[in-house]
């Protein structure tokens, strides 16, 4: 296949090197991957065999410049495979994942290359490097050591085998989960059974059923977490139970899409790999390079919060049991009942109805007059929609982003609707990573899974979806405002337990009066959200924190339970291990299952958060403290935004992240704002 036939083989000529989606087909990826790996292998071989003594430029900078073709192909492929996959892409993923693992090992386990890196690292104090370059040298040396460069040849051979198999297993877990999530969507035949859902939601369910040739029926699709959003509205208890049981059955019902054997093998091989690298377990290996530093530090934070969170959840459960009785019903509180009765309590206590709020949260207004408006006020950036640029799906929108002085910053893609070809959840990713060294600006995308309304109807969001839209754009800002020389450090290339911090901070503007008044307007009348509802919404935000914190902590502690297994421990029964782990951690609350159960815990088994789900609460300590700083210093101002941008967002991973936080905040983070936010006083 020639470069003319395969657009992936040459740099895009579109603005910001946006991929030419209208010319790319699924069949292009495999040959492009093969060409990219071959090209980088040759580049790296030349670096390793360079007869000149190692210098920072001929070794470290040369490595930074290597792999341009492979990076370009991988960025497009992995985004599309997550956002709009097909059978060909899944087959390519299954074939290429182990090859990419082997390719990475070939680089990091190359003795001659590591010798050059190590020589530079030993001489680092005499090289006269600037701060970012010195940090890059440290990063490369650490990456090589953690990848096994210092192992003997026999250990390297086994490590290669482990990495290759683990990459294939992660792909299989992801494919199984997507297939089972689609297969387990709940089909309802009687419209009356959907009582409580909005007309728009019912119409969307009807369209989803029709798409599967089930005319006249209604299909309730599953979202990624255990707790399904529709459970708060569905009045029919039987349908609620069906939806919940479908959710927890994913990857756990036998057959070709069962994930139990897959995850057991993943956990076992990760433990073996950690032992090979000199660590007691995978969590010790994974967290050593994070801001937490040790698995014990992460565990200690979770254990500190768990008792108070569980006590709060049990108090909420008692209140919901009373609500069931108040409703004249006679049944115990079950997991599929929680959200429904919690919503009733919320409405009665705070006079807030989620359905009443939706007309004020229309997607386009939330995005342009909320998310973008806040970014403009804080950072001076502006947005222009580009209808002339190609996208990979008709639902995707493209915006060009400009800095305060009018100079171009990059492109932002918004892909907000759910579809069967998209994995669950919400995330940000990059199609092009910014770098001054490579003279490249960012192309970033936000993915959500909002139910698409019927043609011609407005997209009305729940309050949670509004928060998620702001959250994911916080990640996008981290990349768009990146100002690093080296691509290794661009934007969100920071420790995993730090990366959620800027995105969590961006959530504070959801209810900021000036921002809320600008976007929260009725989609028909244009009337602003009534002040009564604003006040009630603010009052009600802390309600349900017992449930929310407990389900999160349960998932985080389950993650660490899997990844603190040593290489000599064998687990055969996934359900038994999960139950024992939750009980031991003190978070086994039957009515509050973990946010993700093992067989559909994509974060930790295929999406890069292994031994890292604790990161959200760890980052939230920084977030809550930063929100206090913004409030203390006048809130939504350019001065505050510029300070946050200059000291933290623009730095990416080019410095110690906690040093960047201290430079921004003027001190180390304090946990008290988080405890107050989550109702955990006394923890």
PyMOL commands that set and color helices and strands:
alter all, ss='L'
color gray80, all
select helices_A, chain A and resi 7-9+15-17+28-48+56-65+68-83+87-108+111-122+124-126+131-146+153-183+191-194+199-211+229-232+237-249+260-276+282-288+295-326+335-350+354-358+363-379+463-480+487-489+496-509+513-519+531-540+545-563+574-585+598-600+602-605+615-632+638-647+649-651+657-665+672-677
alter helices_A, ss='H'
color red, helices_A
select strands_A, chain A and resi 186-188+218-220+382-385+397-402+408-417+427-432+442-450
alter strands_A, ss='S'
color yellow, strands_A
deselect
rebuild
show_as cartoon
